[in-house]
Amino acid sequence: MMIKPLVGILMLGVLMSMVATGRQDDAWSVNARLGRGINMGNMLEAPREGAWFARLKEPYFDLVKEAGFTSVRIPVRWSAHALDEAPYTIDAKFLKRVDLAVEQALARGLLVVLNVHHYNGFMEDPAAHEERLLGIWEQLSRHYRNQPRALCFEVLNEPSDKVTPEIWNRVQNKALKLIRKSNPDRIIFAAPLGWNRIGHLKSLELPFDDPNLIASVHFYEPFWFTHQGAGWVKRDIPVGKEWLGTDGQKAELLADLDEAARWSKEHGIPINVGEFGAYEKAGMESRARWTAFLTREMEKRGMSWNYWEFCSGFGVYDPDEKIWRTELLNALIPNG
């Protein structure tokens, strides 16, 4: 049954009252409500919407809500829609497009993570693009400052390449300070280096006294399984590898999750697994087995998660047949 707009608005009102005051007004409780989420990927972070064969449609948010997901991550390639020179003005038409997506998700009671995605120029030459990244966040933080706290910000997706720990700690903290001027209580996702890998959490320098931070890590291990046959990967990974869920294979995954959990406890910052998934070239049985094991173990450790992604190469939904891939959906959300 489709959720009615009024019902969605009422649910959002209940959610907002829950996060408005007191103990509930911290990153831990918001992270719990982020819960089980999904990425609306290959859409607004494509060079232009539709270039990667996926467009963000309003009914998708109904499907996501009805399936049992509680949050959506909306990756956006702002760098393709902003001027190259100061003040780096974001294209007004594109900004309205993103506004519409955010509003449609919030109206259904979904929490939203909005990020800067695929800023390749910054990765390749951070010195040349630092001020532009900050200029983009100056605009976004002002533009969304009156949105409910169900909208979360994520400074940058997968910092990597020429971005060193020294550079990244300086730039990310500048962005946090800038956003806090207009959004003092906004939940902000901070990323470690190395494509958000857990092993790089230890190099993060953050304002650990900020009660509204969540650390976002990505999990694609083992890479030989999750990215087999992926054409964009520089090294050729042969197809046909299975993830059988042996004790040794499970132990490798748990070692990384436990490292993240220890870091979280030490620094008092909750963990969101902002991306994880296995590419479609892997066998469905192995994909579902890996996904089910990983999600349950993340949940045991109090981590929220956003599966990568809704309807493309890793997708849990088939947009052509207009059906869920039930093996994956049930792995993510049992009886979803």
Secondary structure, 3 states (H helix, E strand, C coil): CCCCHHHHHHHHHHHHHHHCCHHHCCHHHHHHHHCEEEECCCCCCCCCCCCCCCCCCHHHHHHHHHHCCCEEEECCCHHHHECCCCCCCECHHHHHHHHHHHHHHHHCCCEEEEECCCCHHHHHCHHHHHHHHHHHHHHHHHHCCCCCCCEEEECCCCCCCCCCHHHHHHHHHHHHHHHHHHCCCCCEEECCHHHHCHHHHHHCCCCCCCCCEEEEEEECCCHHHHCCCCCCCCCCCCCCCCCCCCHHHHHHHHHHHHHHHHHHHHHCCCEEEEEECCCCCCCHHHHHHHHHHHHHHHHHCCCEEEECCCCCCCCCEECCCCEECHHHHHHHCCCC
